[in-house]
Amino acid sequence: MDVMGSFPPDNINGYMPLNKQVLNMTILNSIYSFMKDGHYRPPNCTAVQKVAIVVPYRDRQRQLQVFLNNVIPRIHQQQLEFVIYIIEQVRFL
């Protein structure tokens, strides 16, 4: 039986400062190993909301790493089911 969590979740505590630390993708994958192929589903409840984040990306690896290191913990804390799509943009000549 799925148990619905409280909404909004009890563990949301206001302002979180921006983390400007640049971590390589191997470290990010290790820290956020709870995600499978860019997808996360709360294990102990049925998420009230589901979110898809589409990130257009081209030649800005450092900014992508900082973005992921900030957005993932904030969404994860909200007990949402979410998926992140990184869409690489290609220049056509």
NORWO-V586024 format. One line per field, one symbol per residue. ss: DSSP state (A for helix, B for strand, O for the rest). phi: phi as a letter, one per 20 degrees, with the letter a starting at -180 (. if undefined). burial: + if it has 16 or more other C-alpha atoms within 10 Angstrom, else -. A space follows every 50 residues. Layout:
ss->???
phi->???
burial->???
This chain:
ss->OOOOOOOOOOOOOOOOOOOOOOOOAAAAAAAOOOOBOOBBOOOOOOOOOB BBBBBBBOOOAAAAAAAAAAAAAAAAAOOOBBBBBBBBOOOOO
phi->.fdeffcfgfeecmfcffeefedffffgfffdffedlncccgfdbeffcc cddddfcblcgfffffgffdfffffgfeleebcddedfedede
burial->---------------------+-----+---+--+--+-+++---++--- -------------+++++++-+---+-+++++++---------
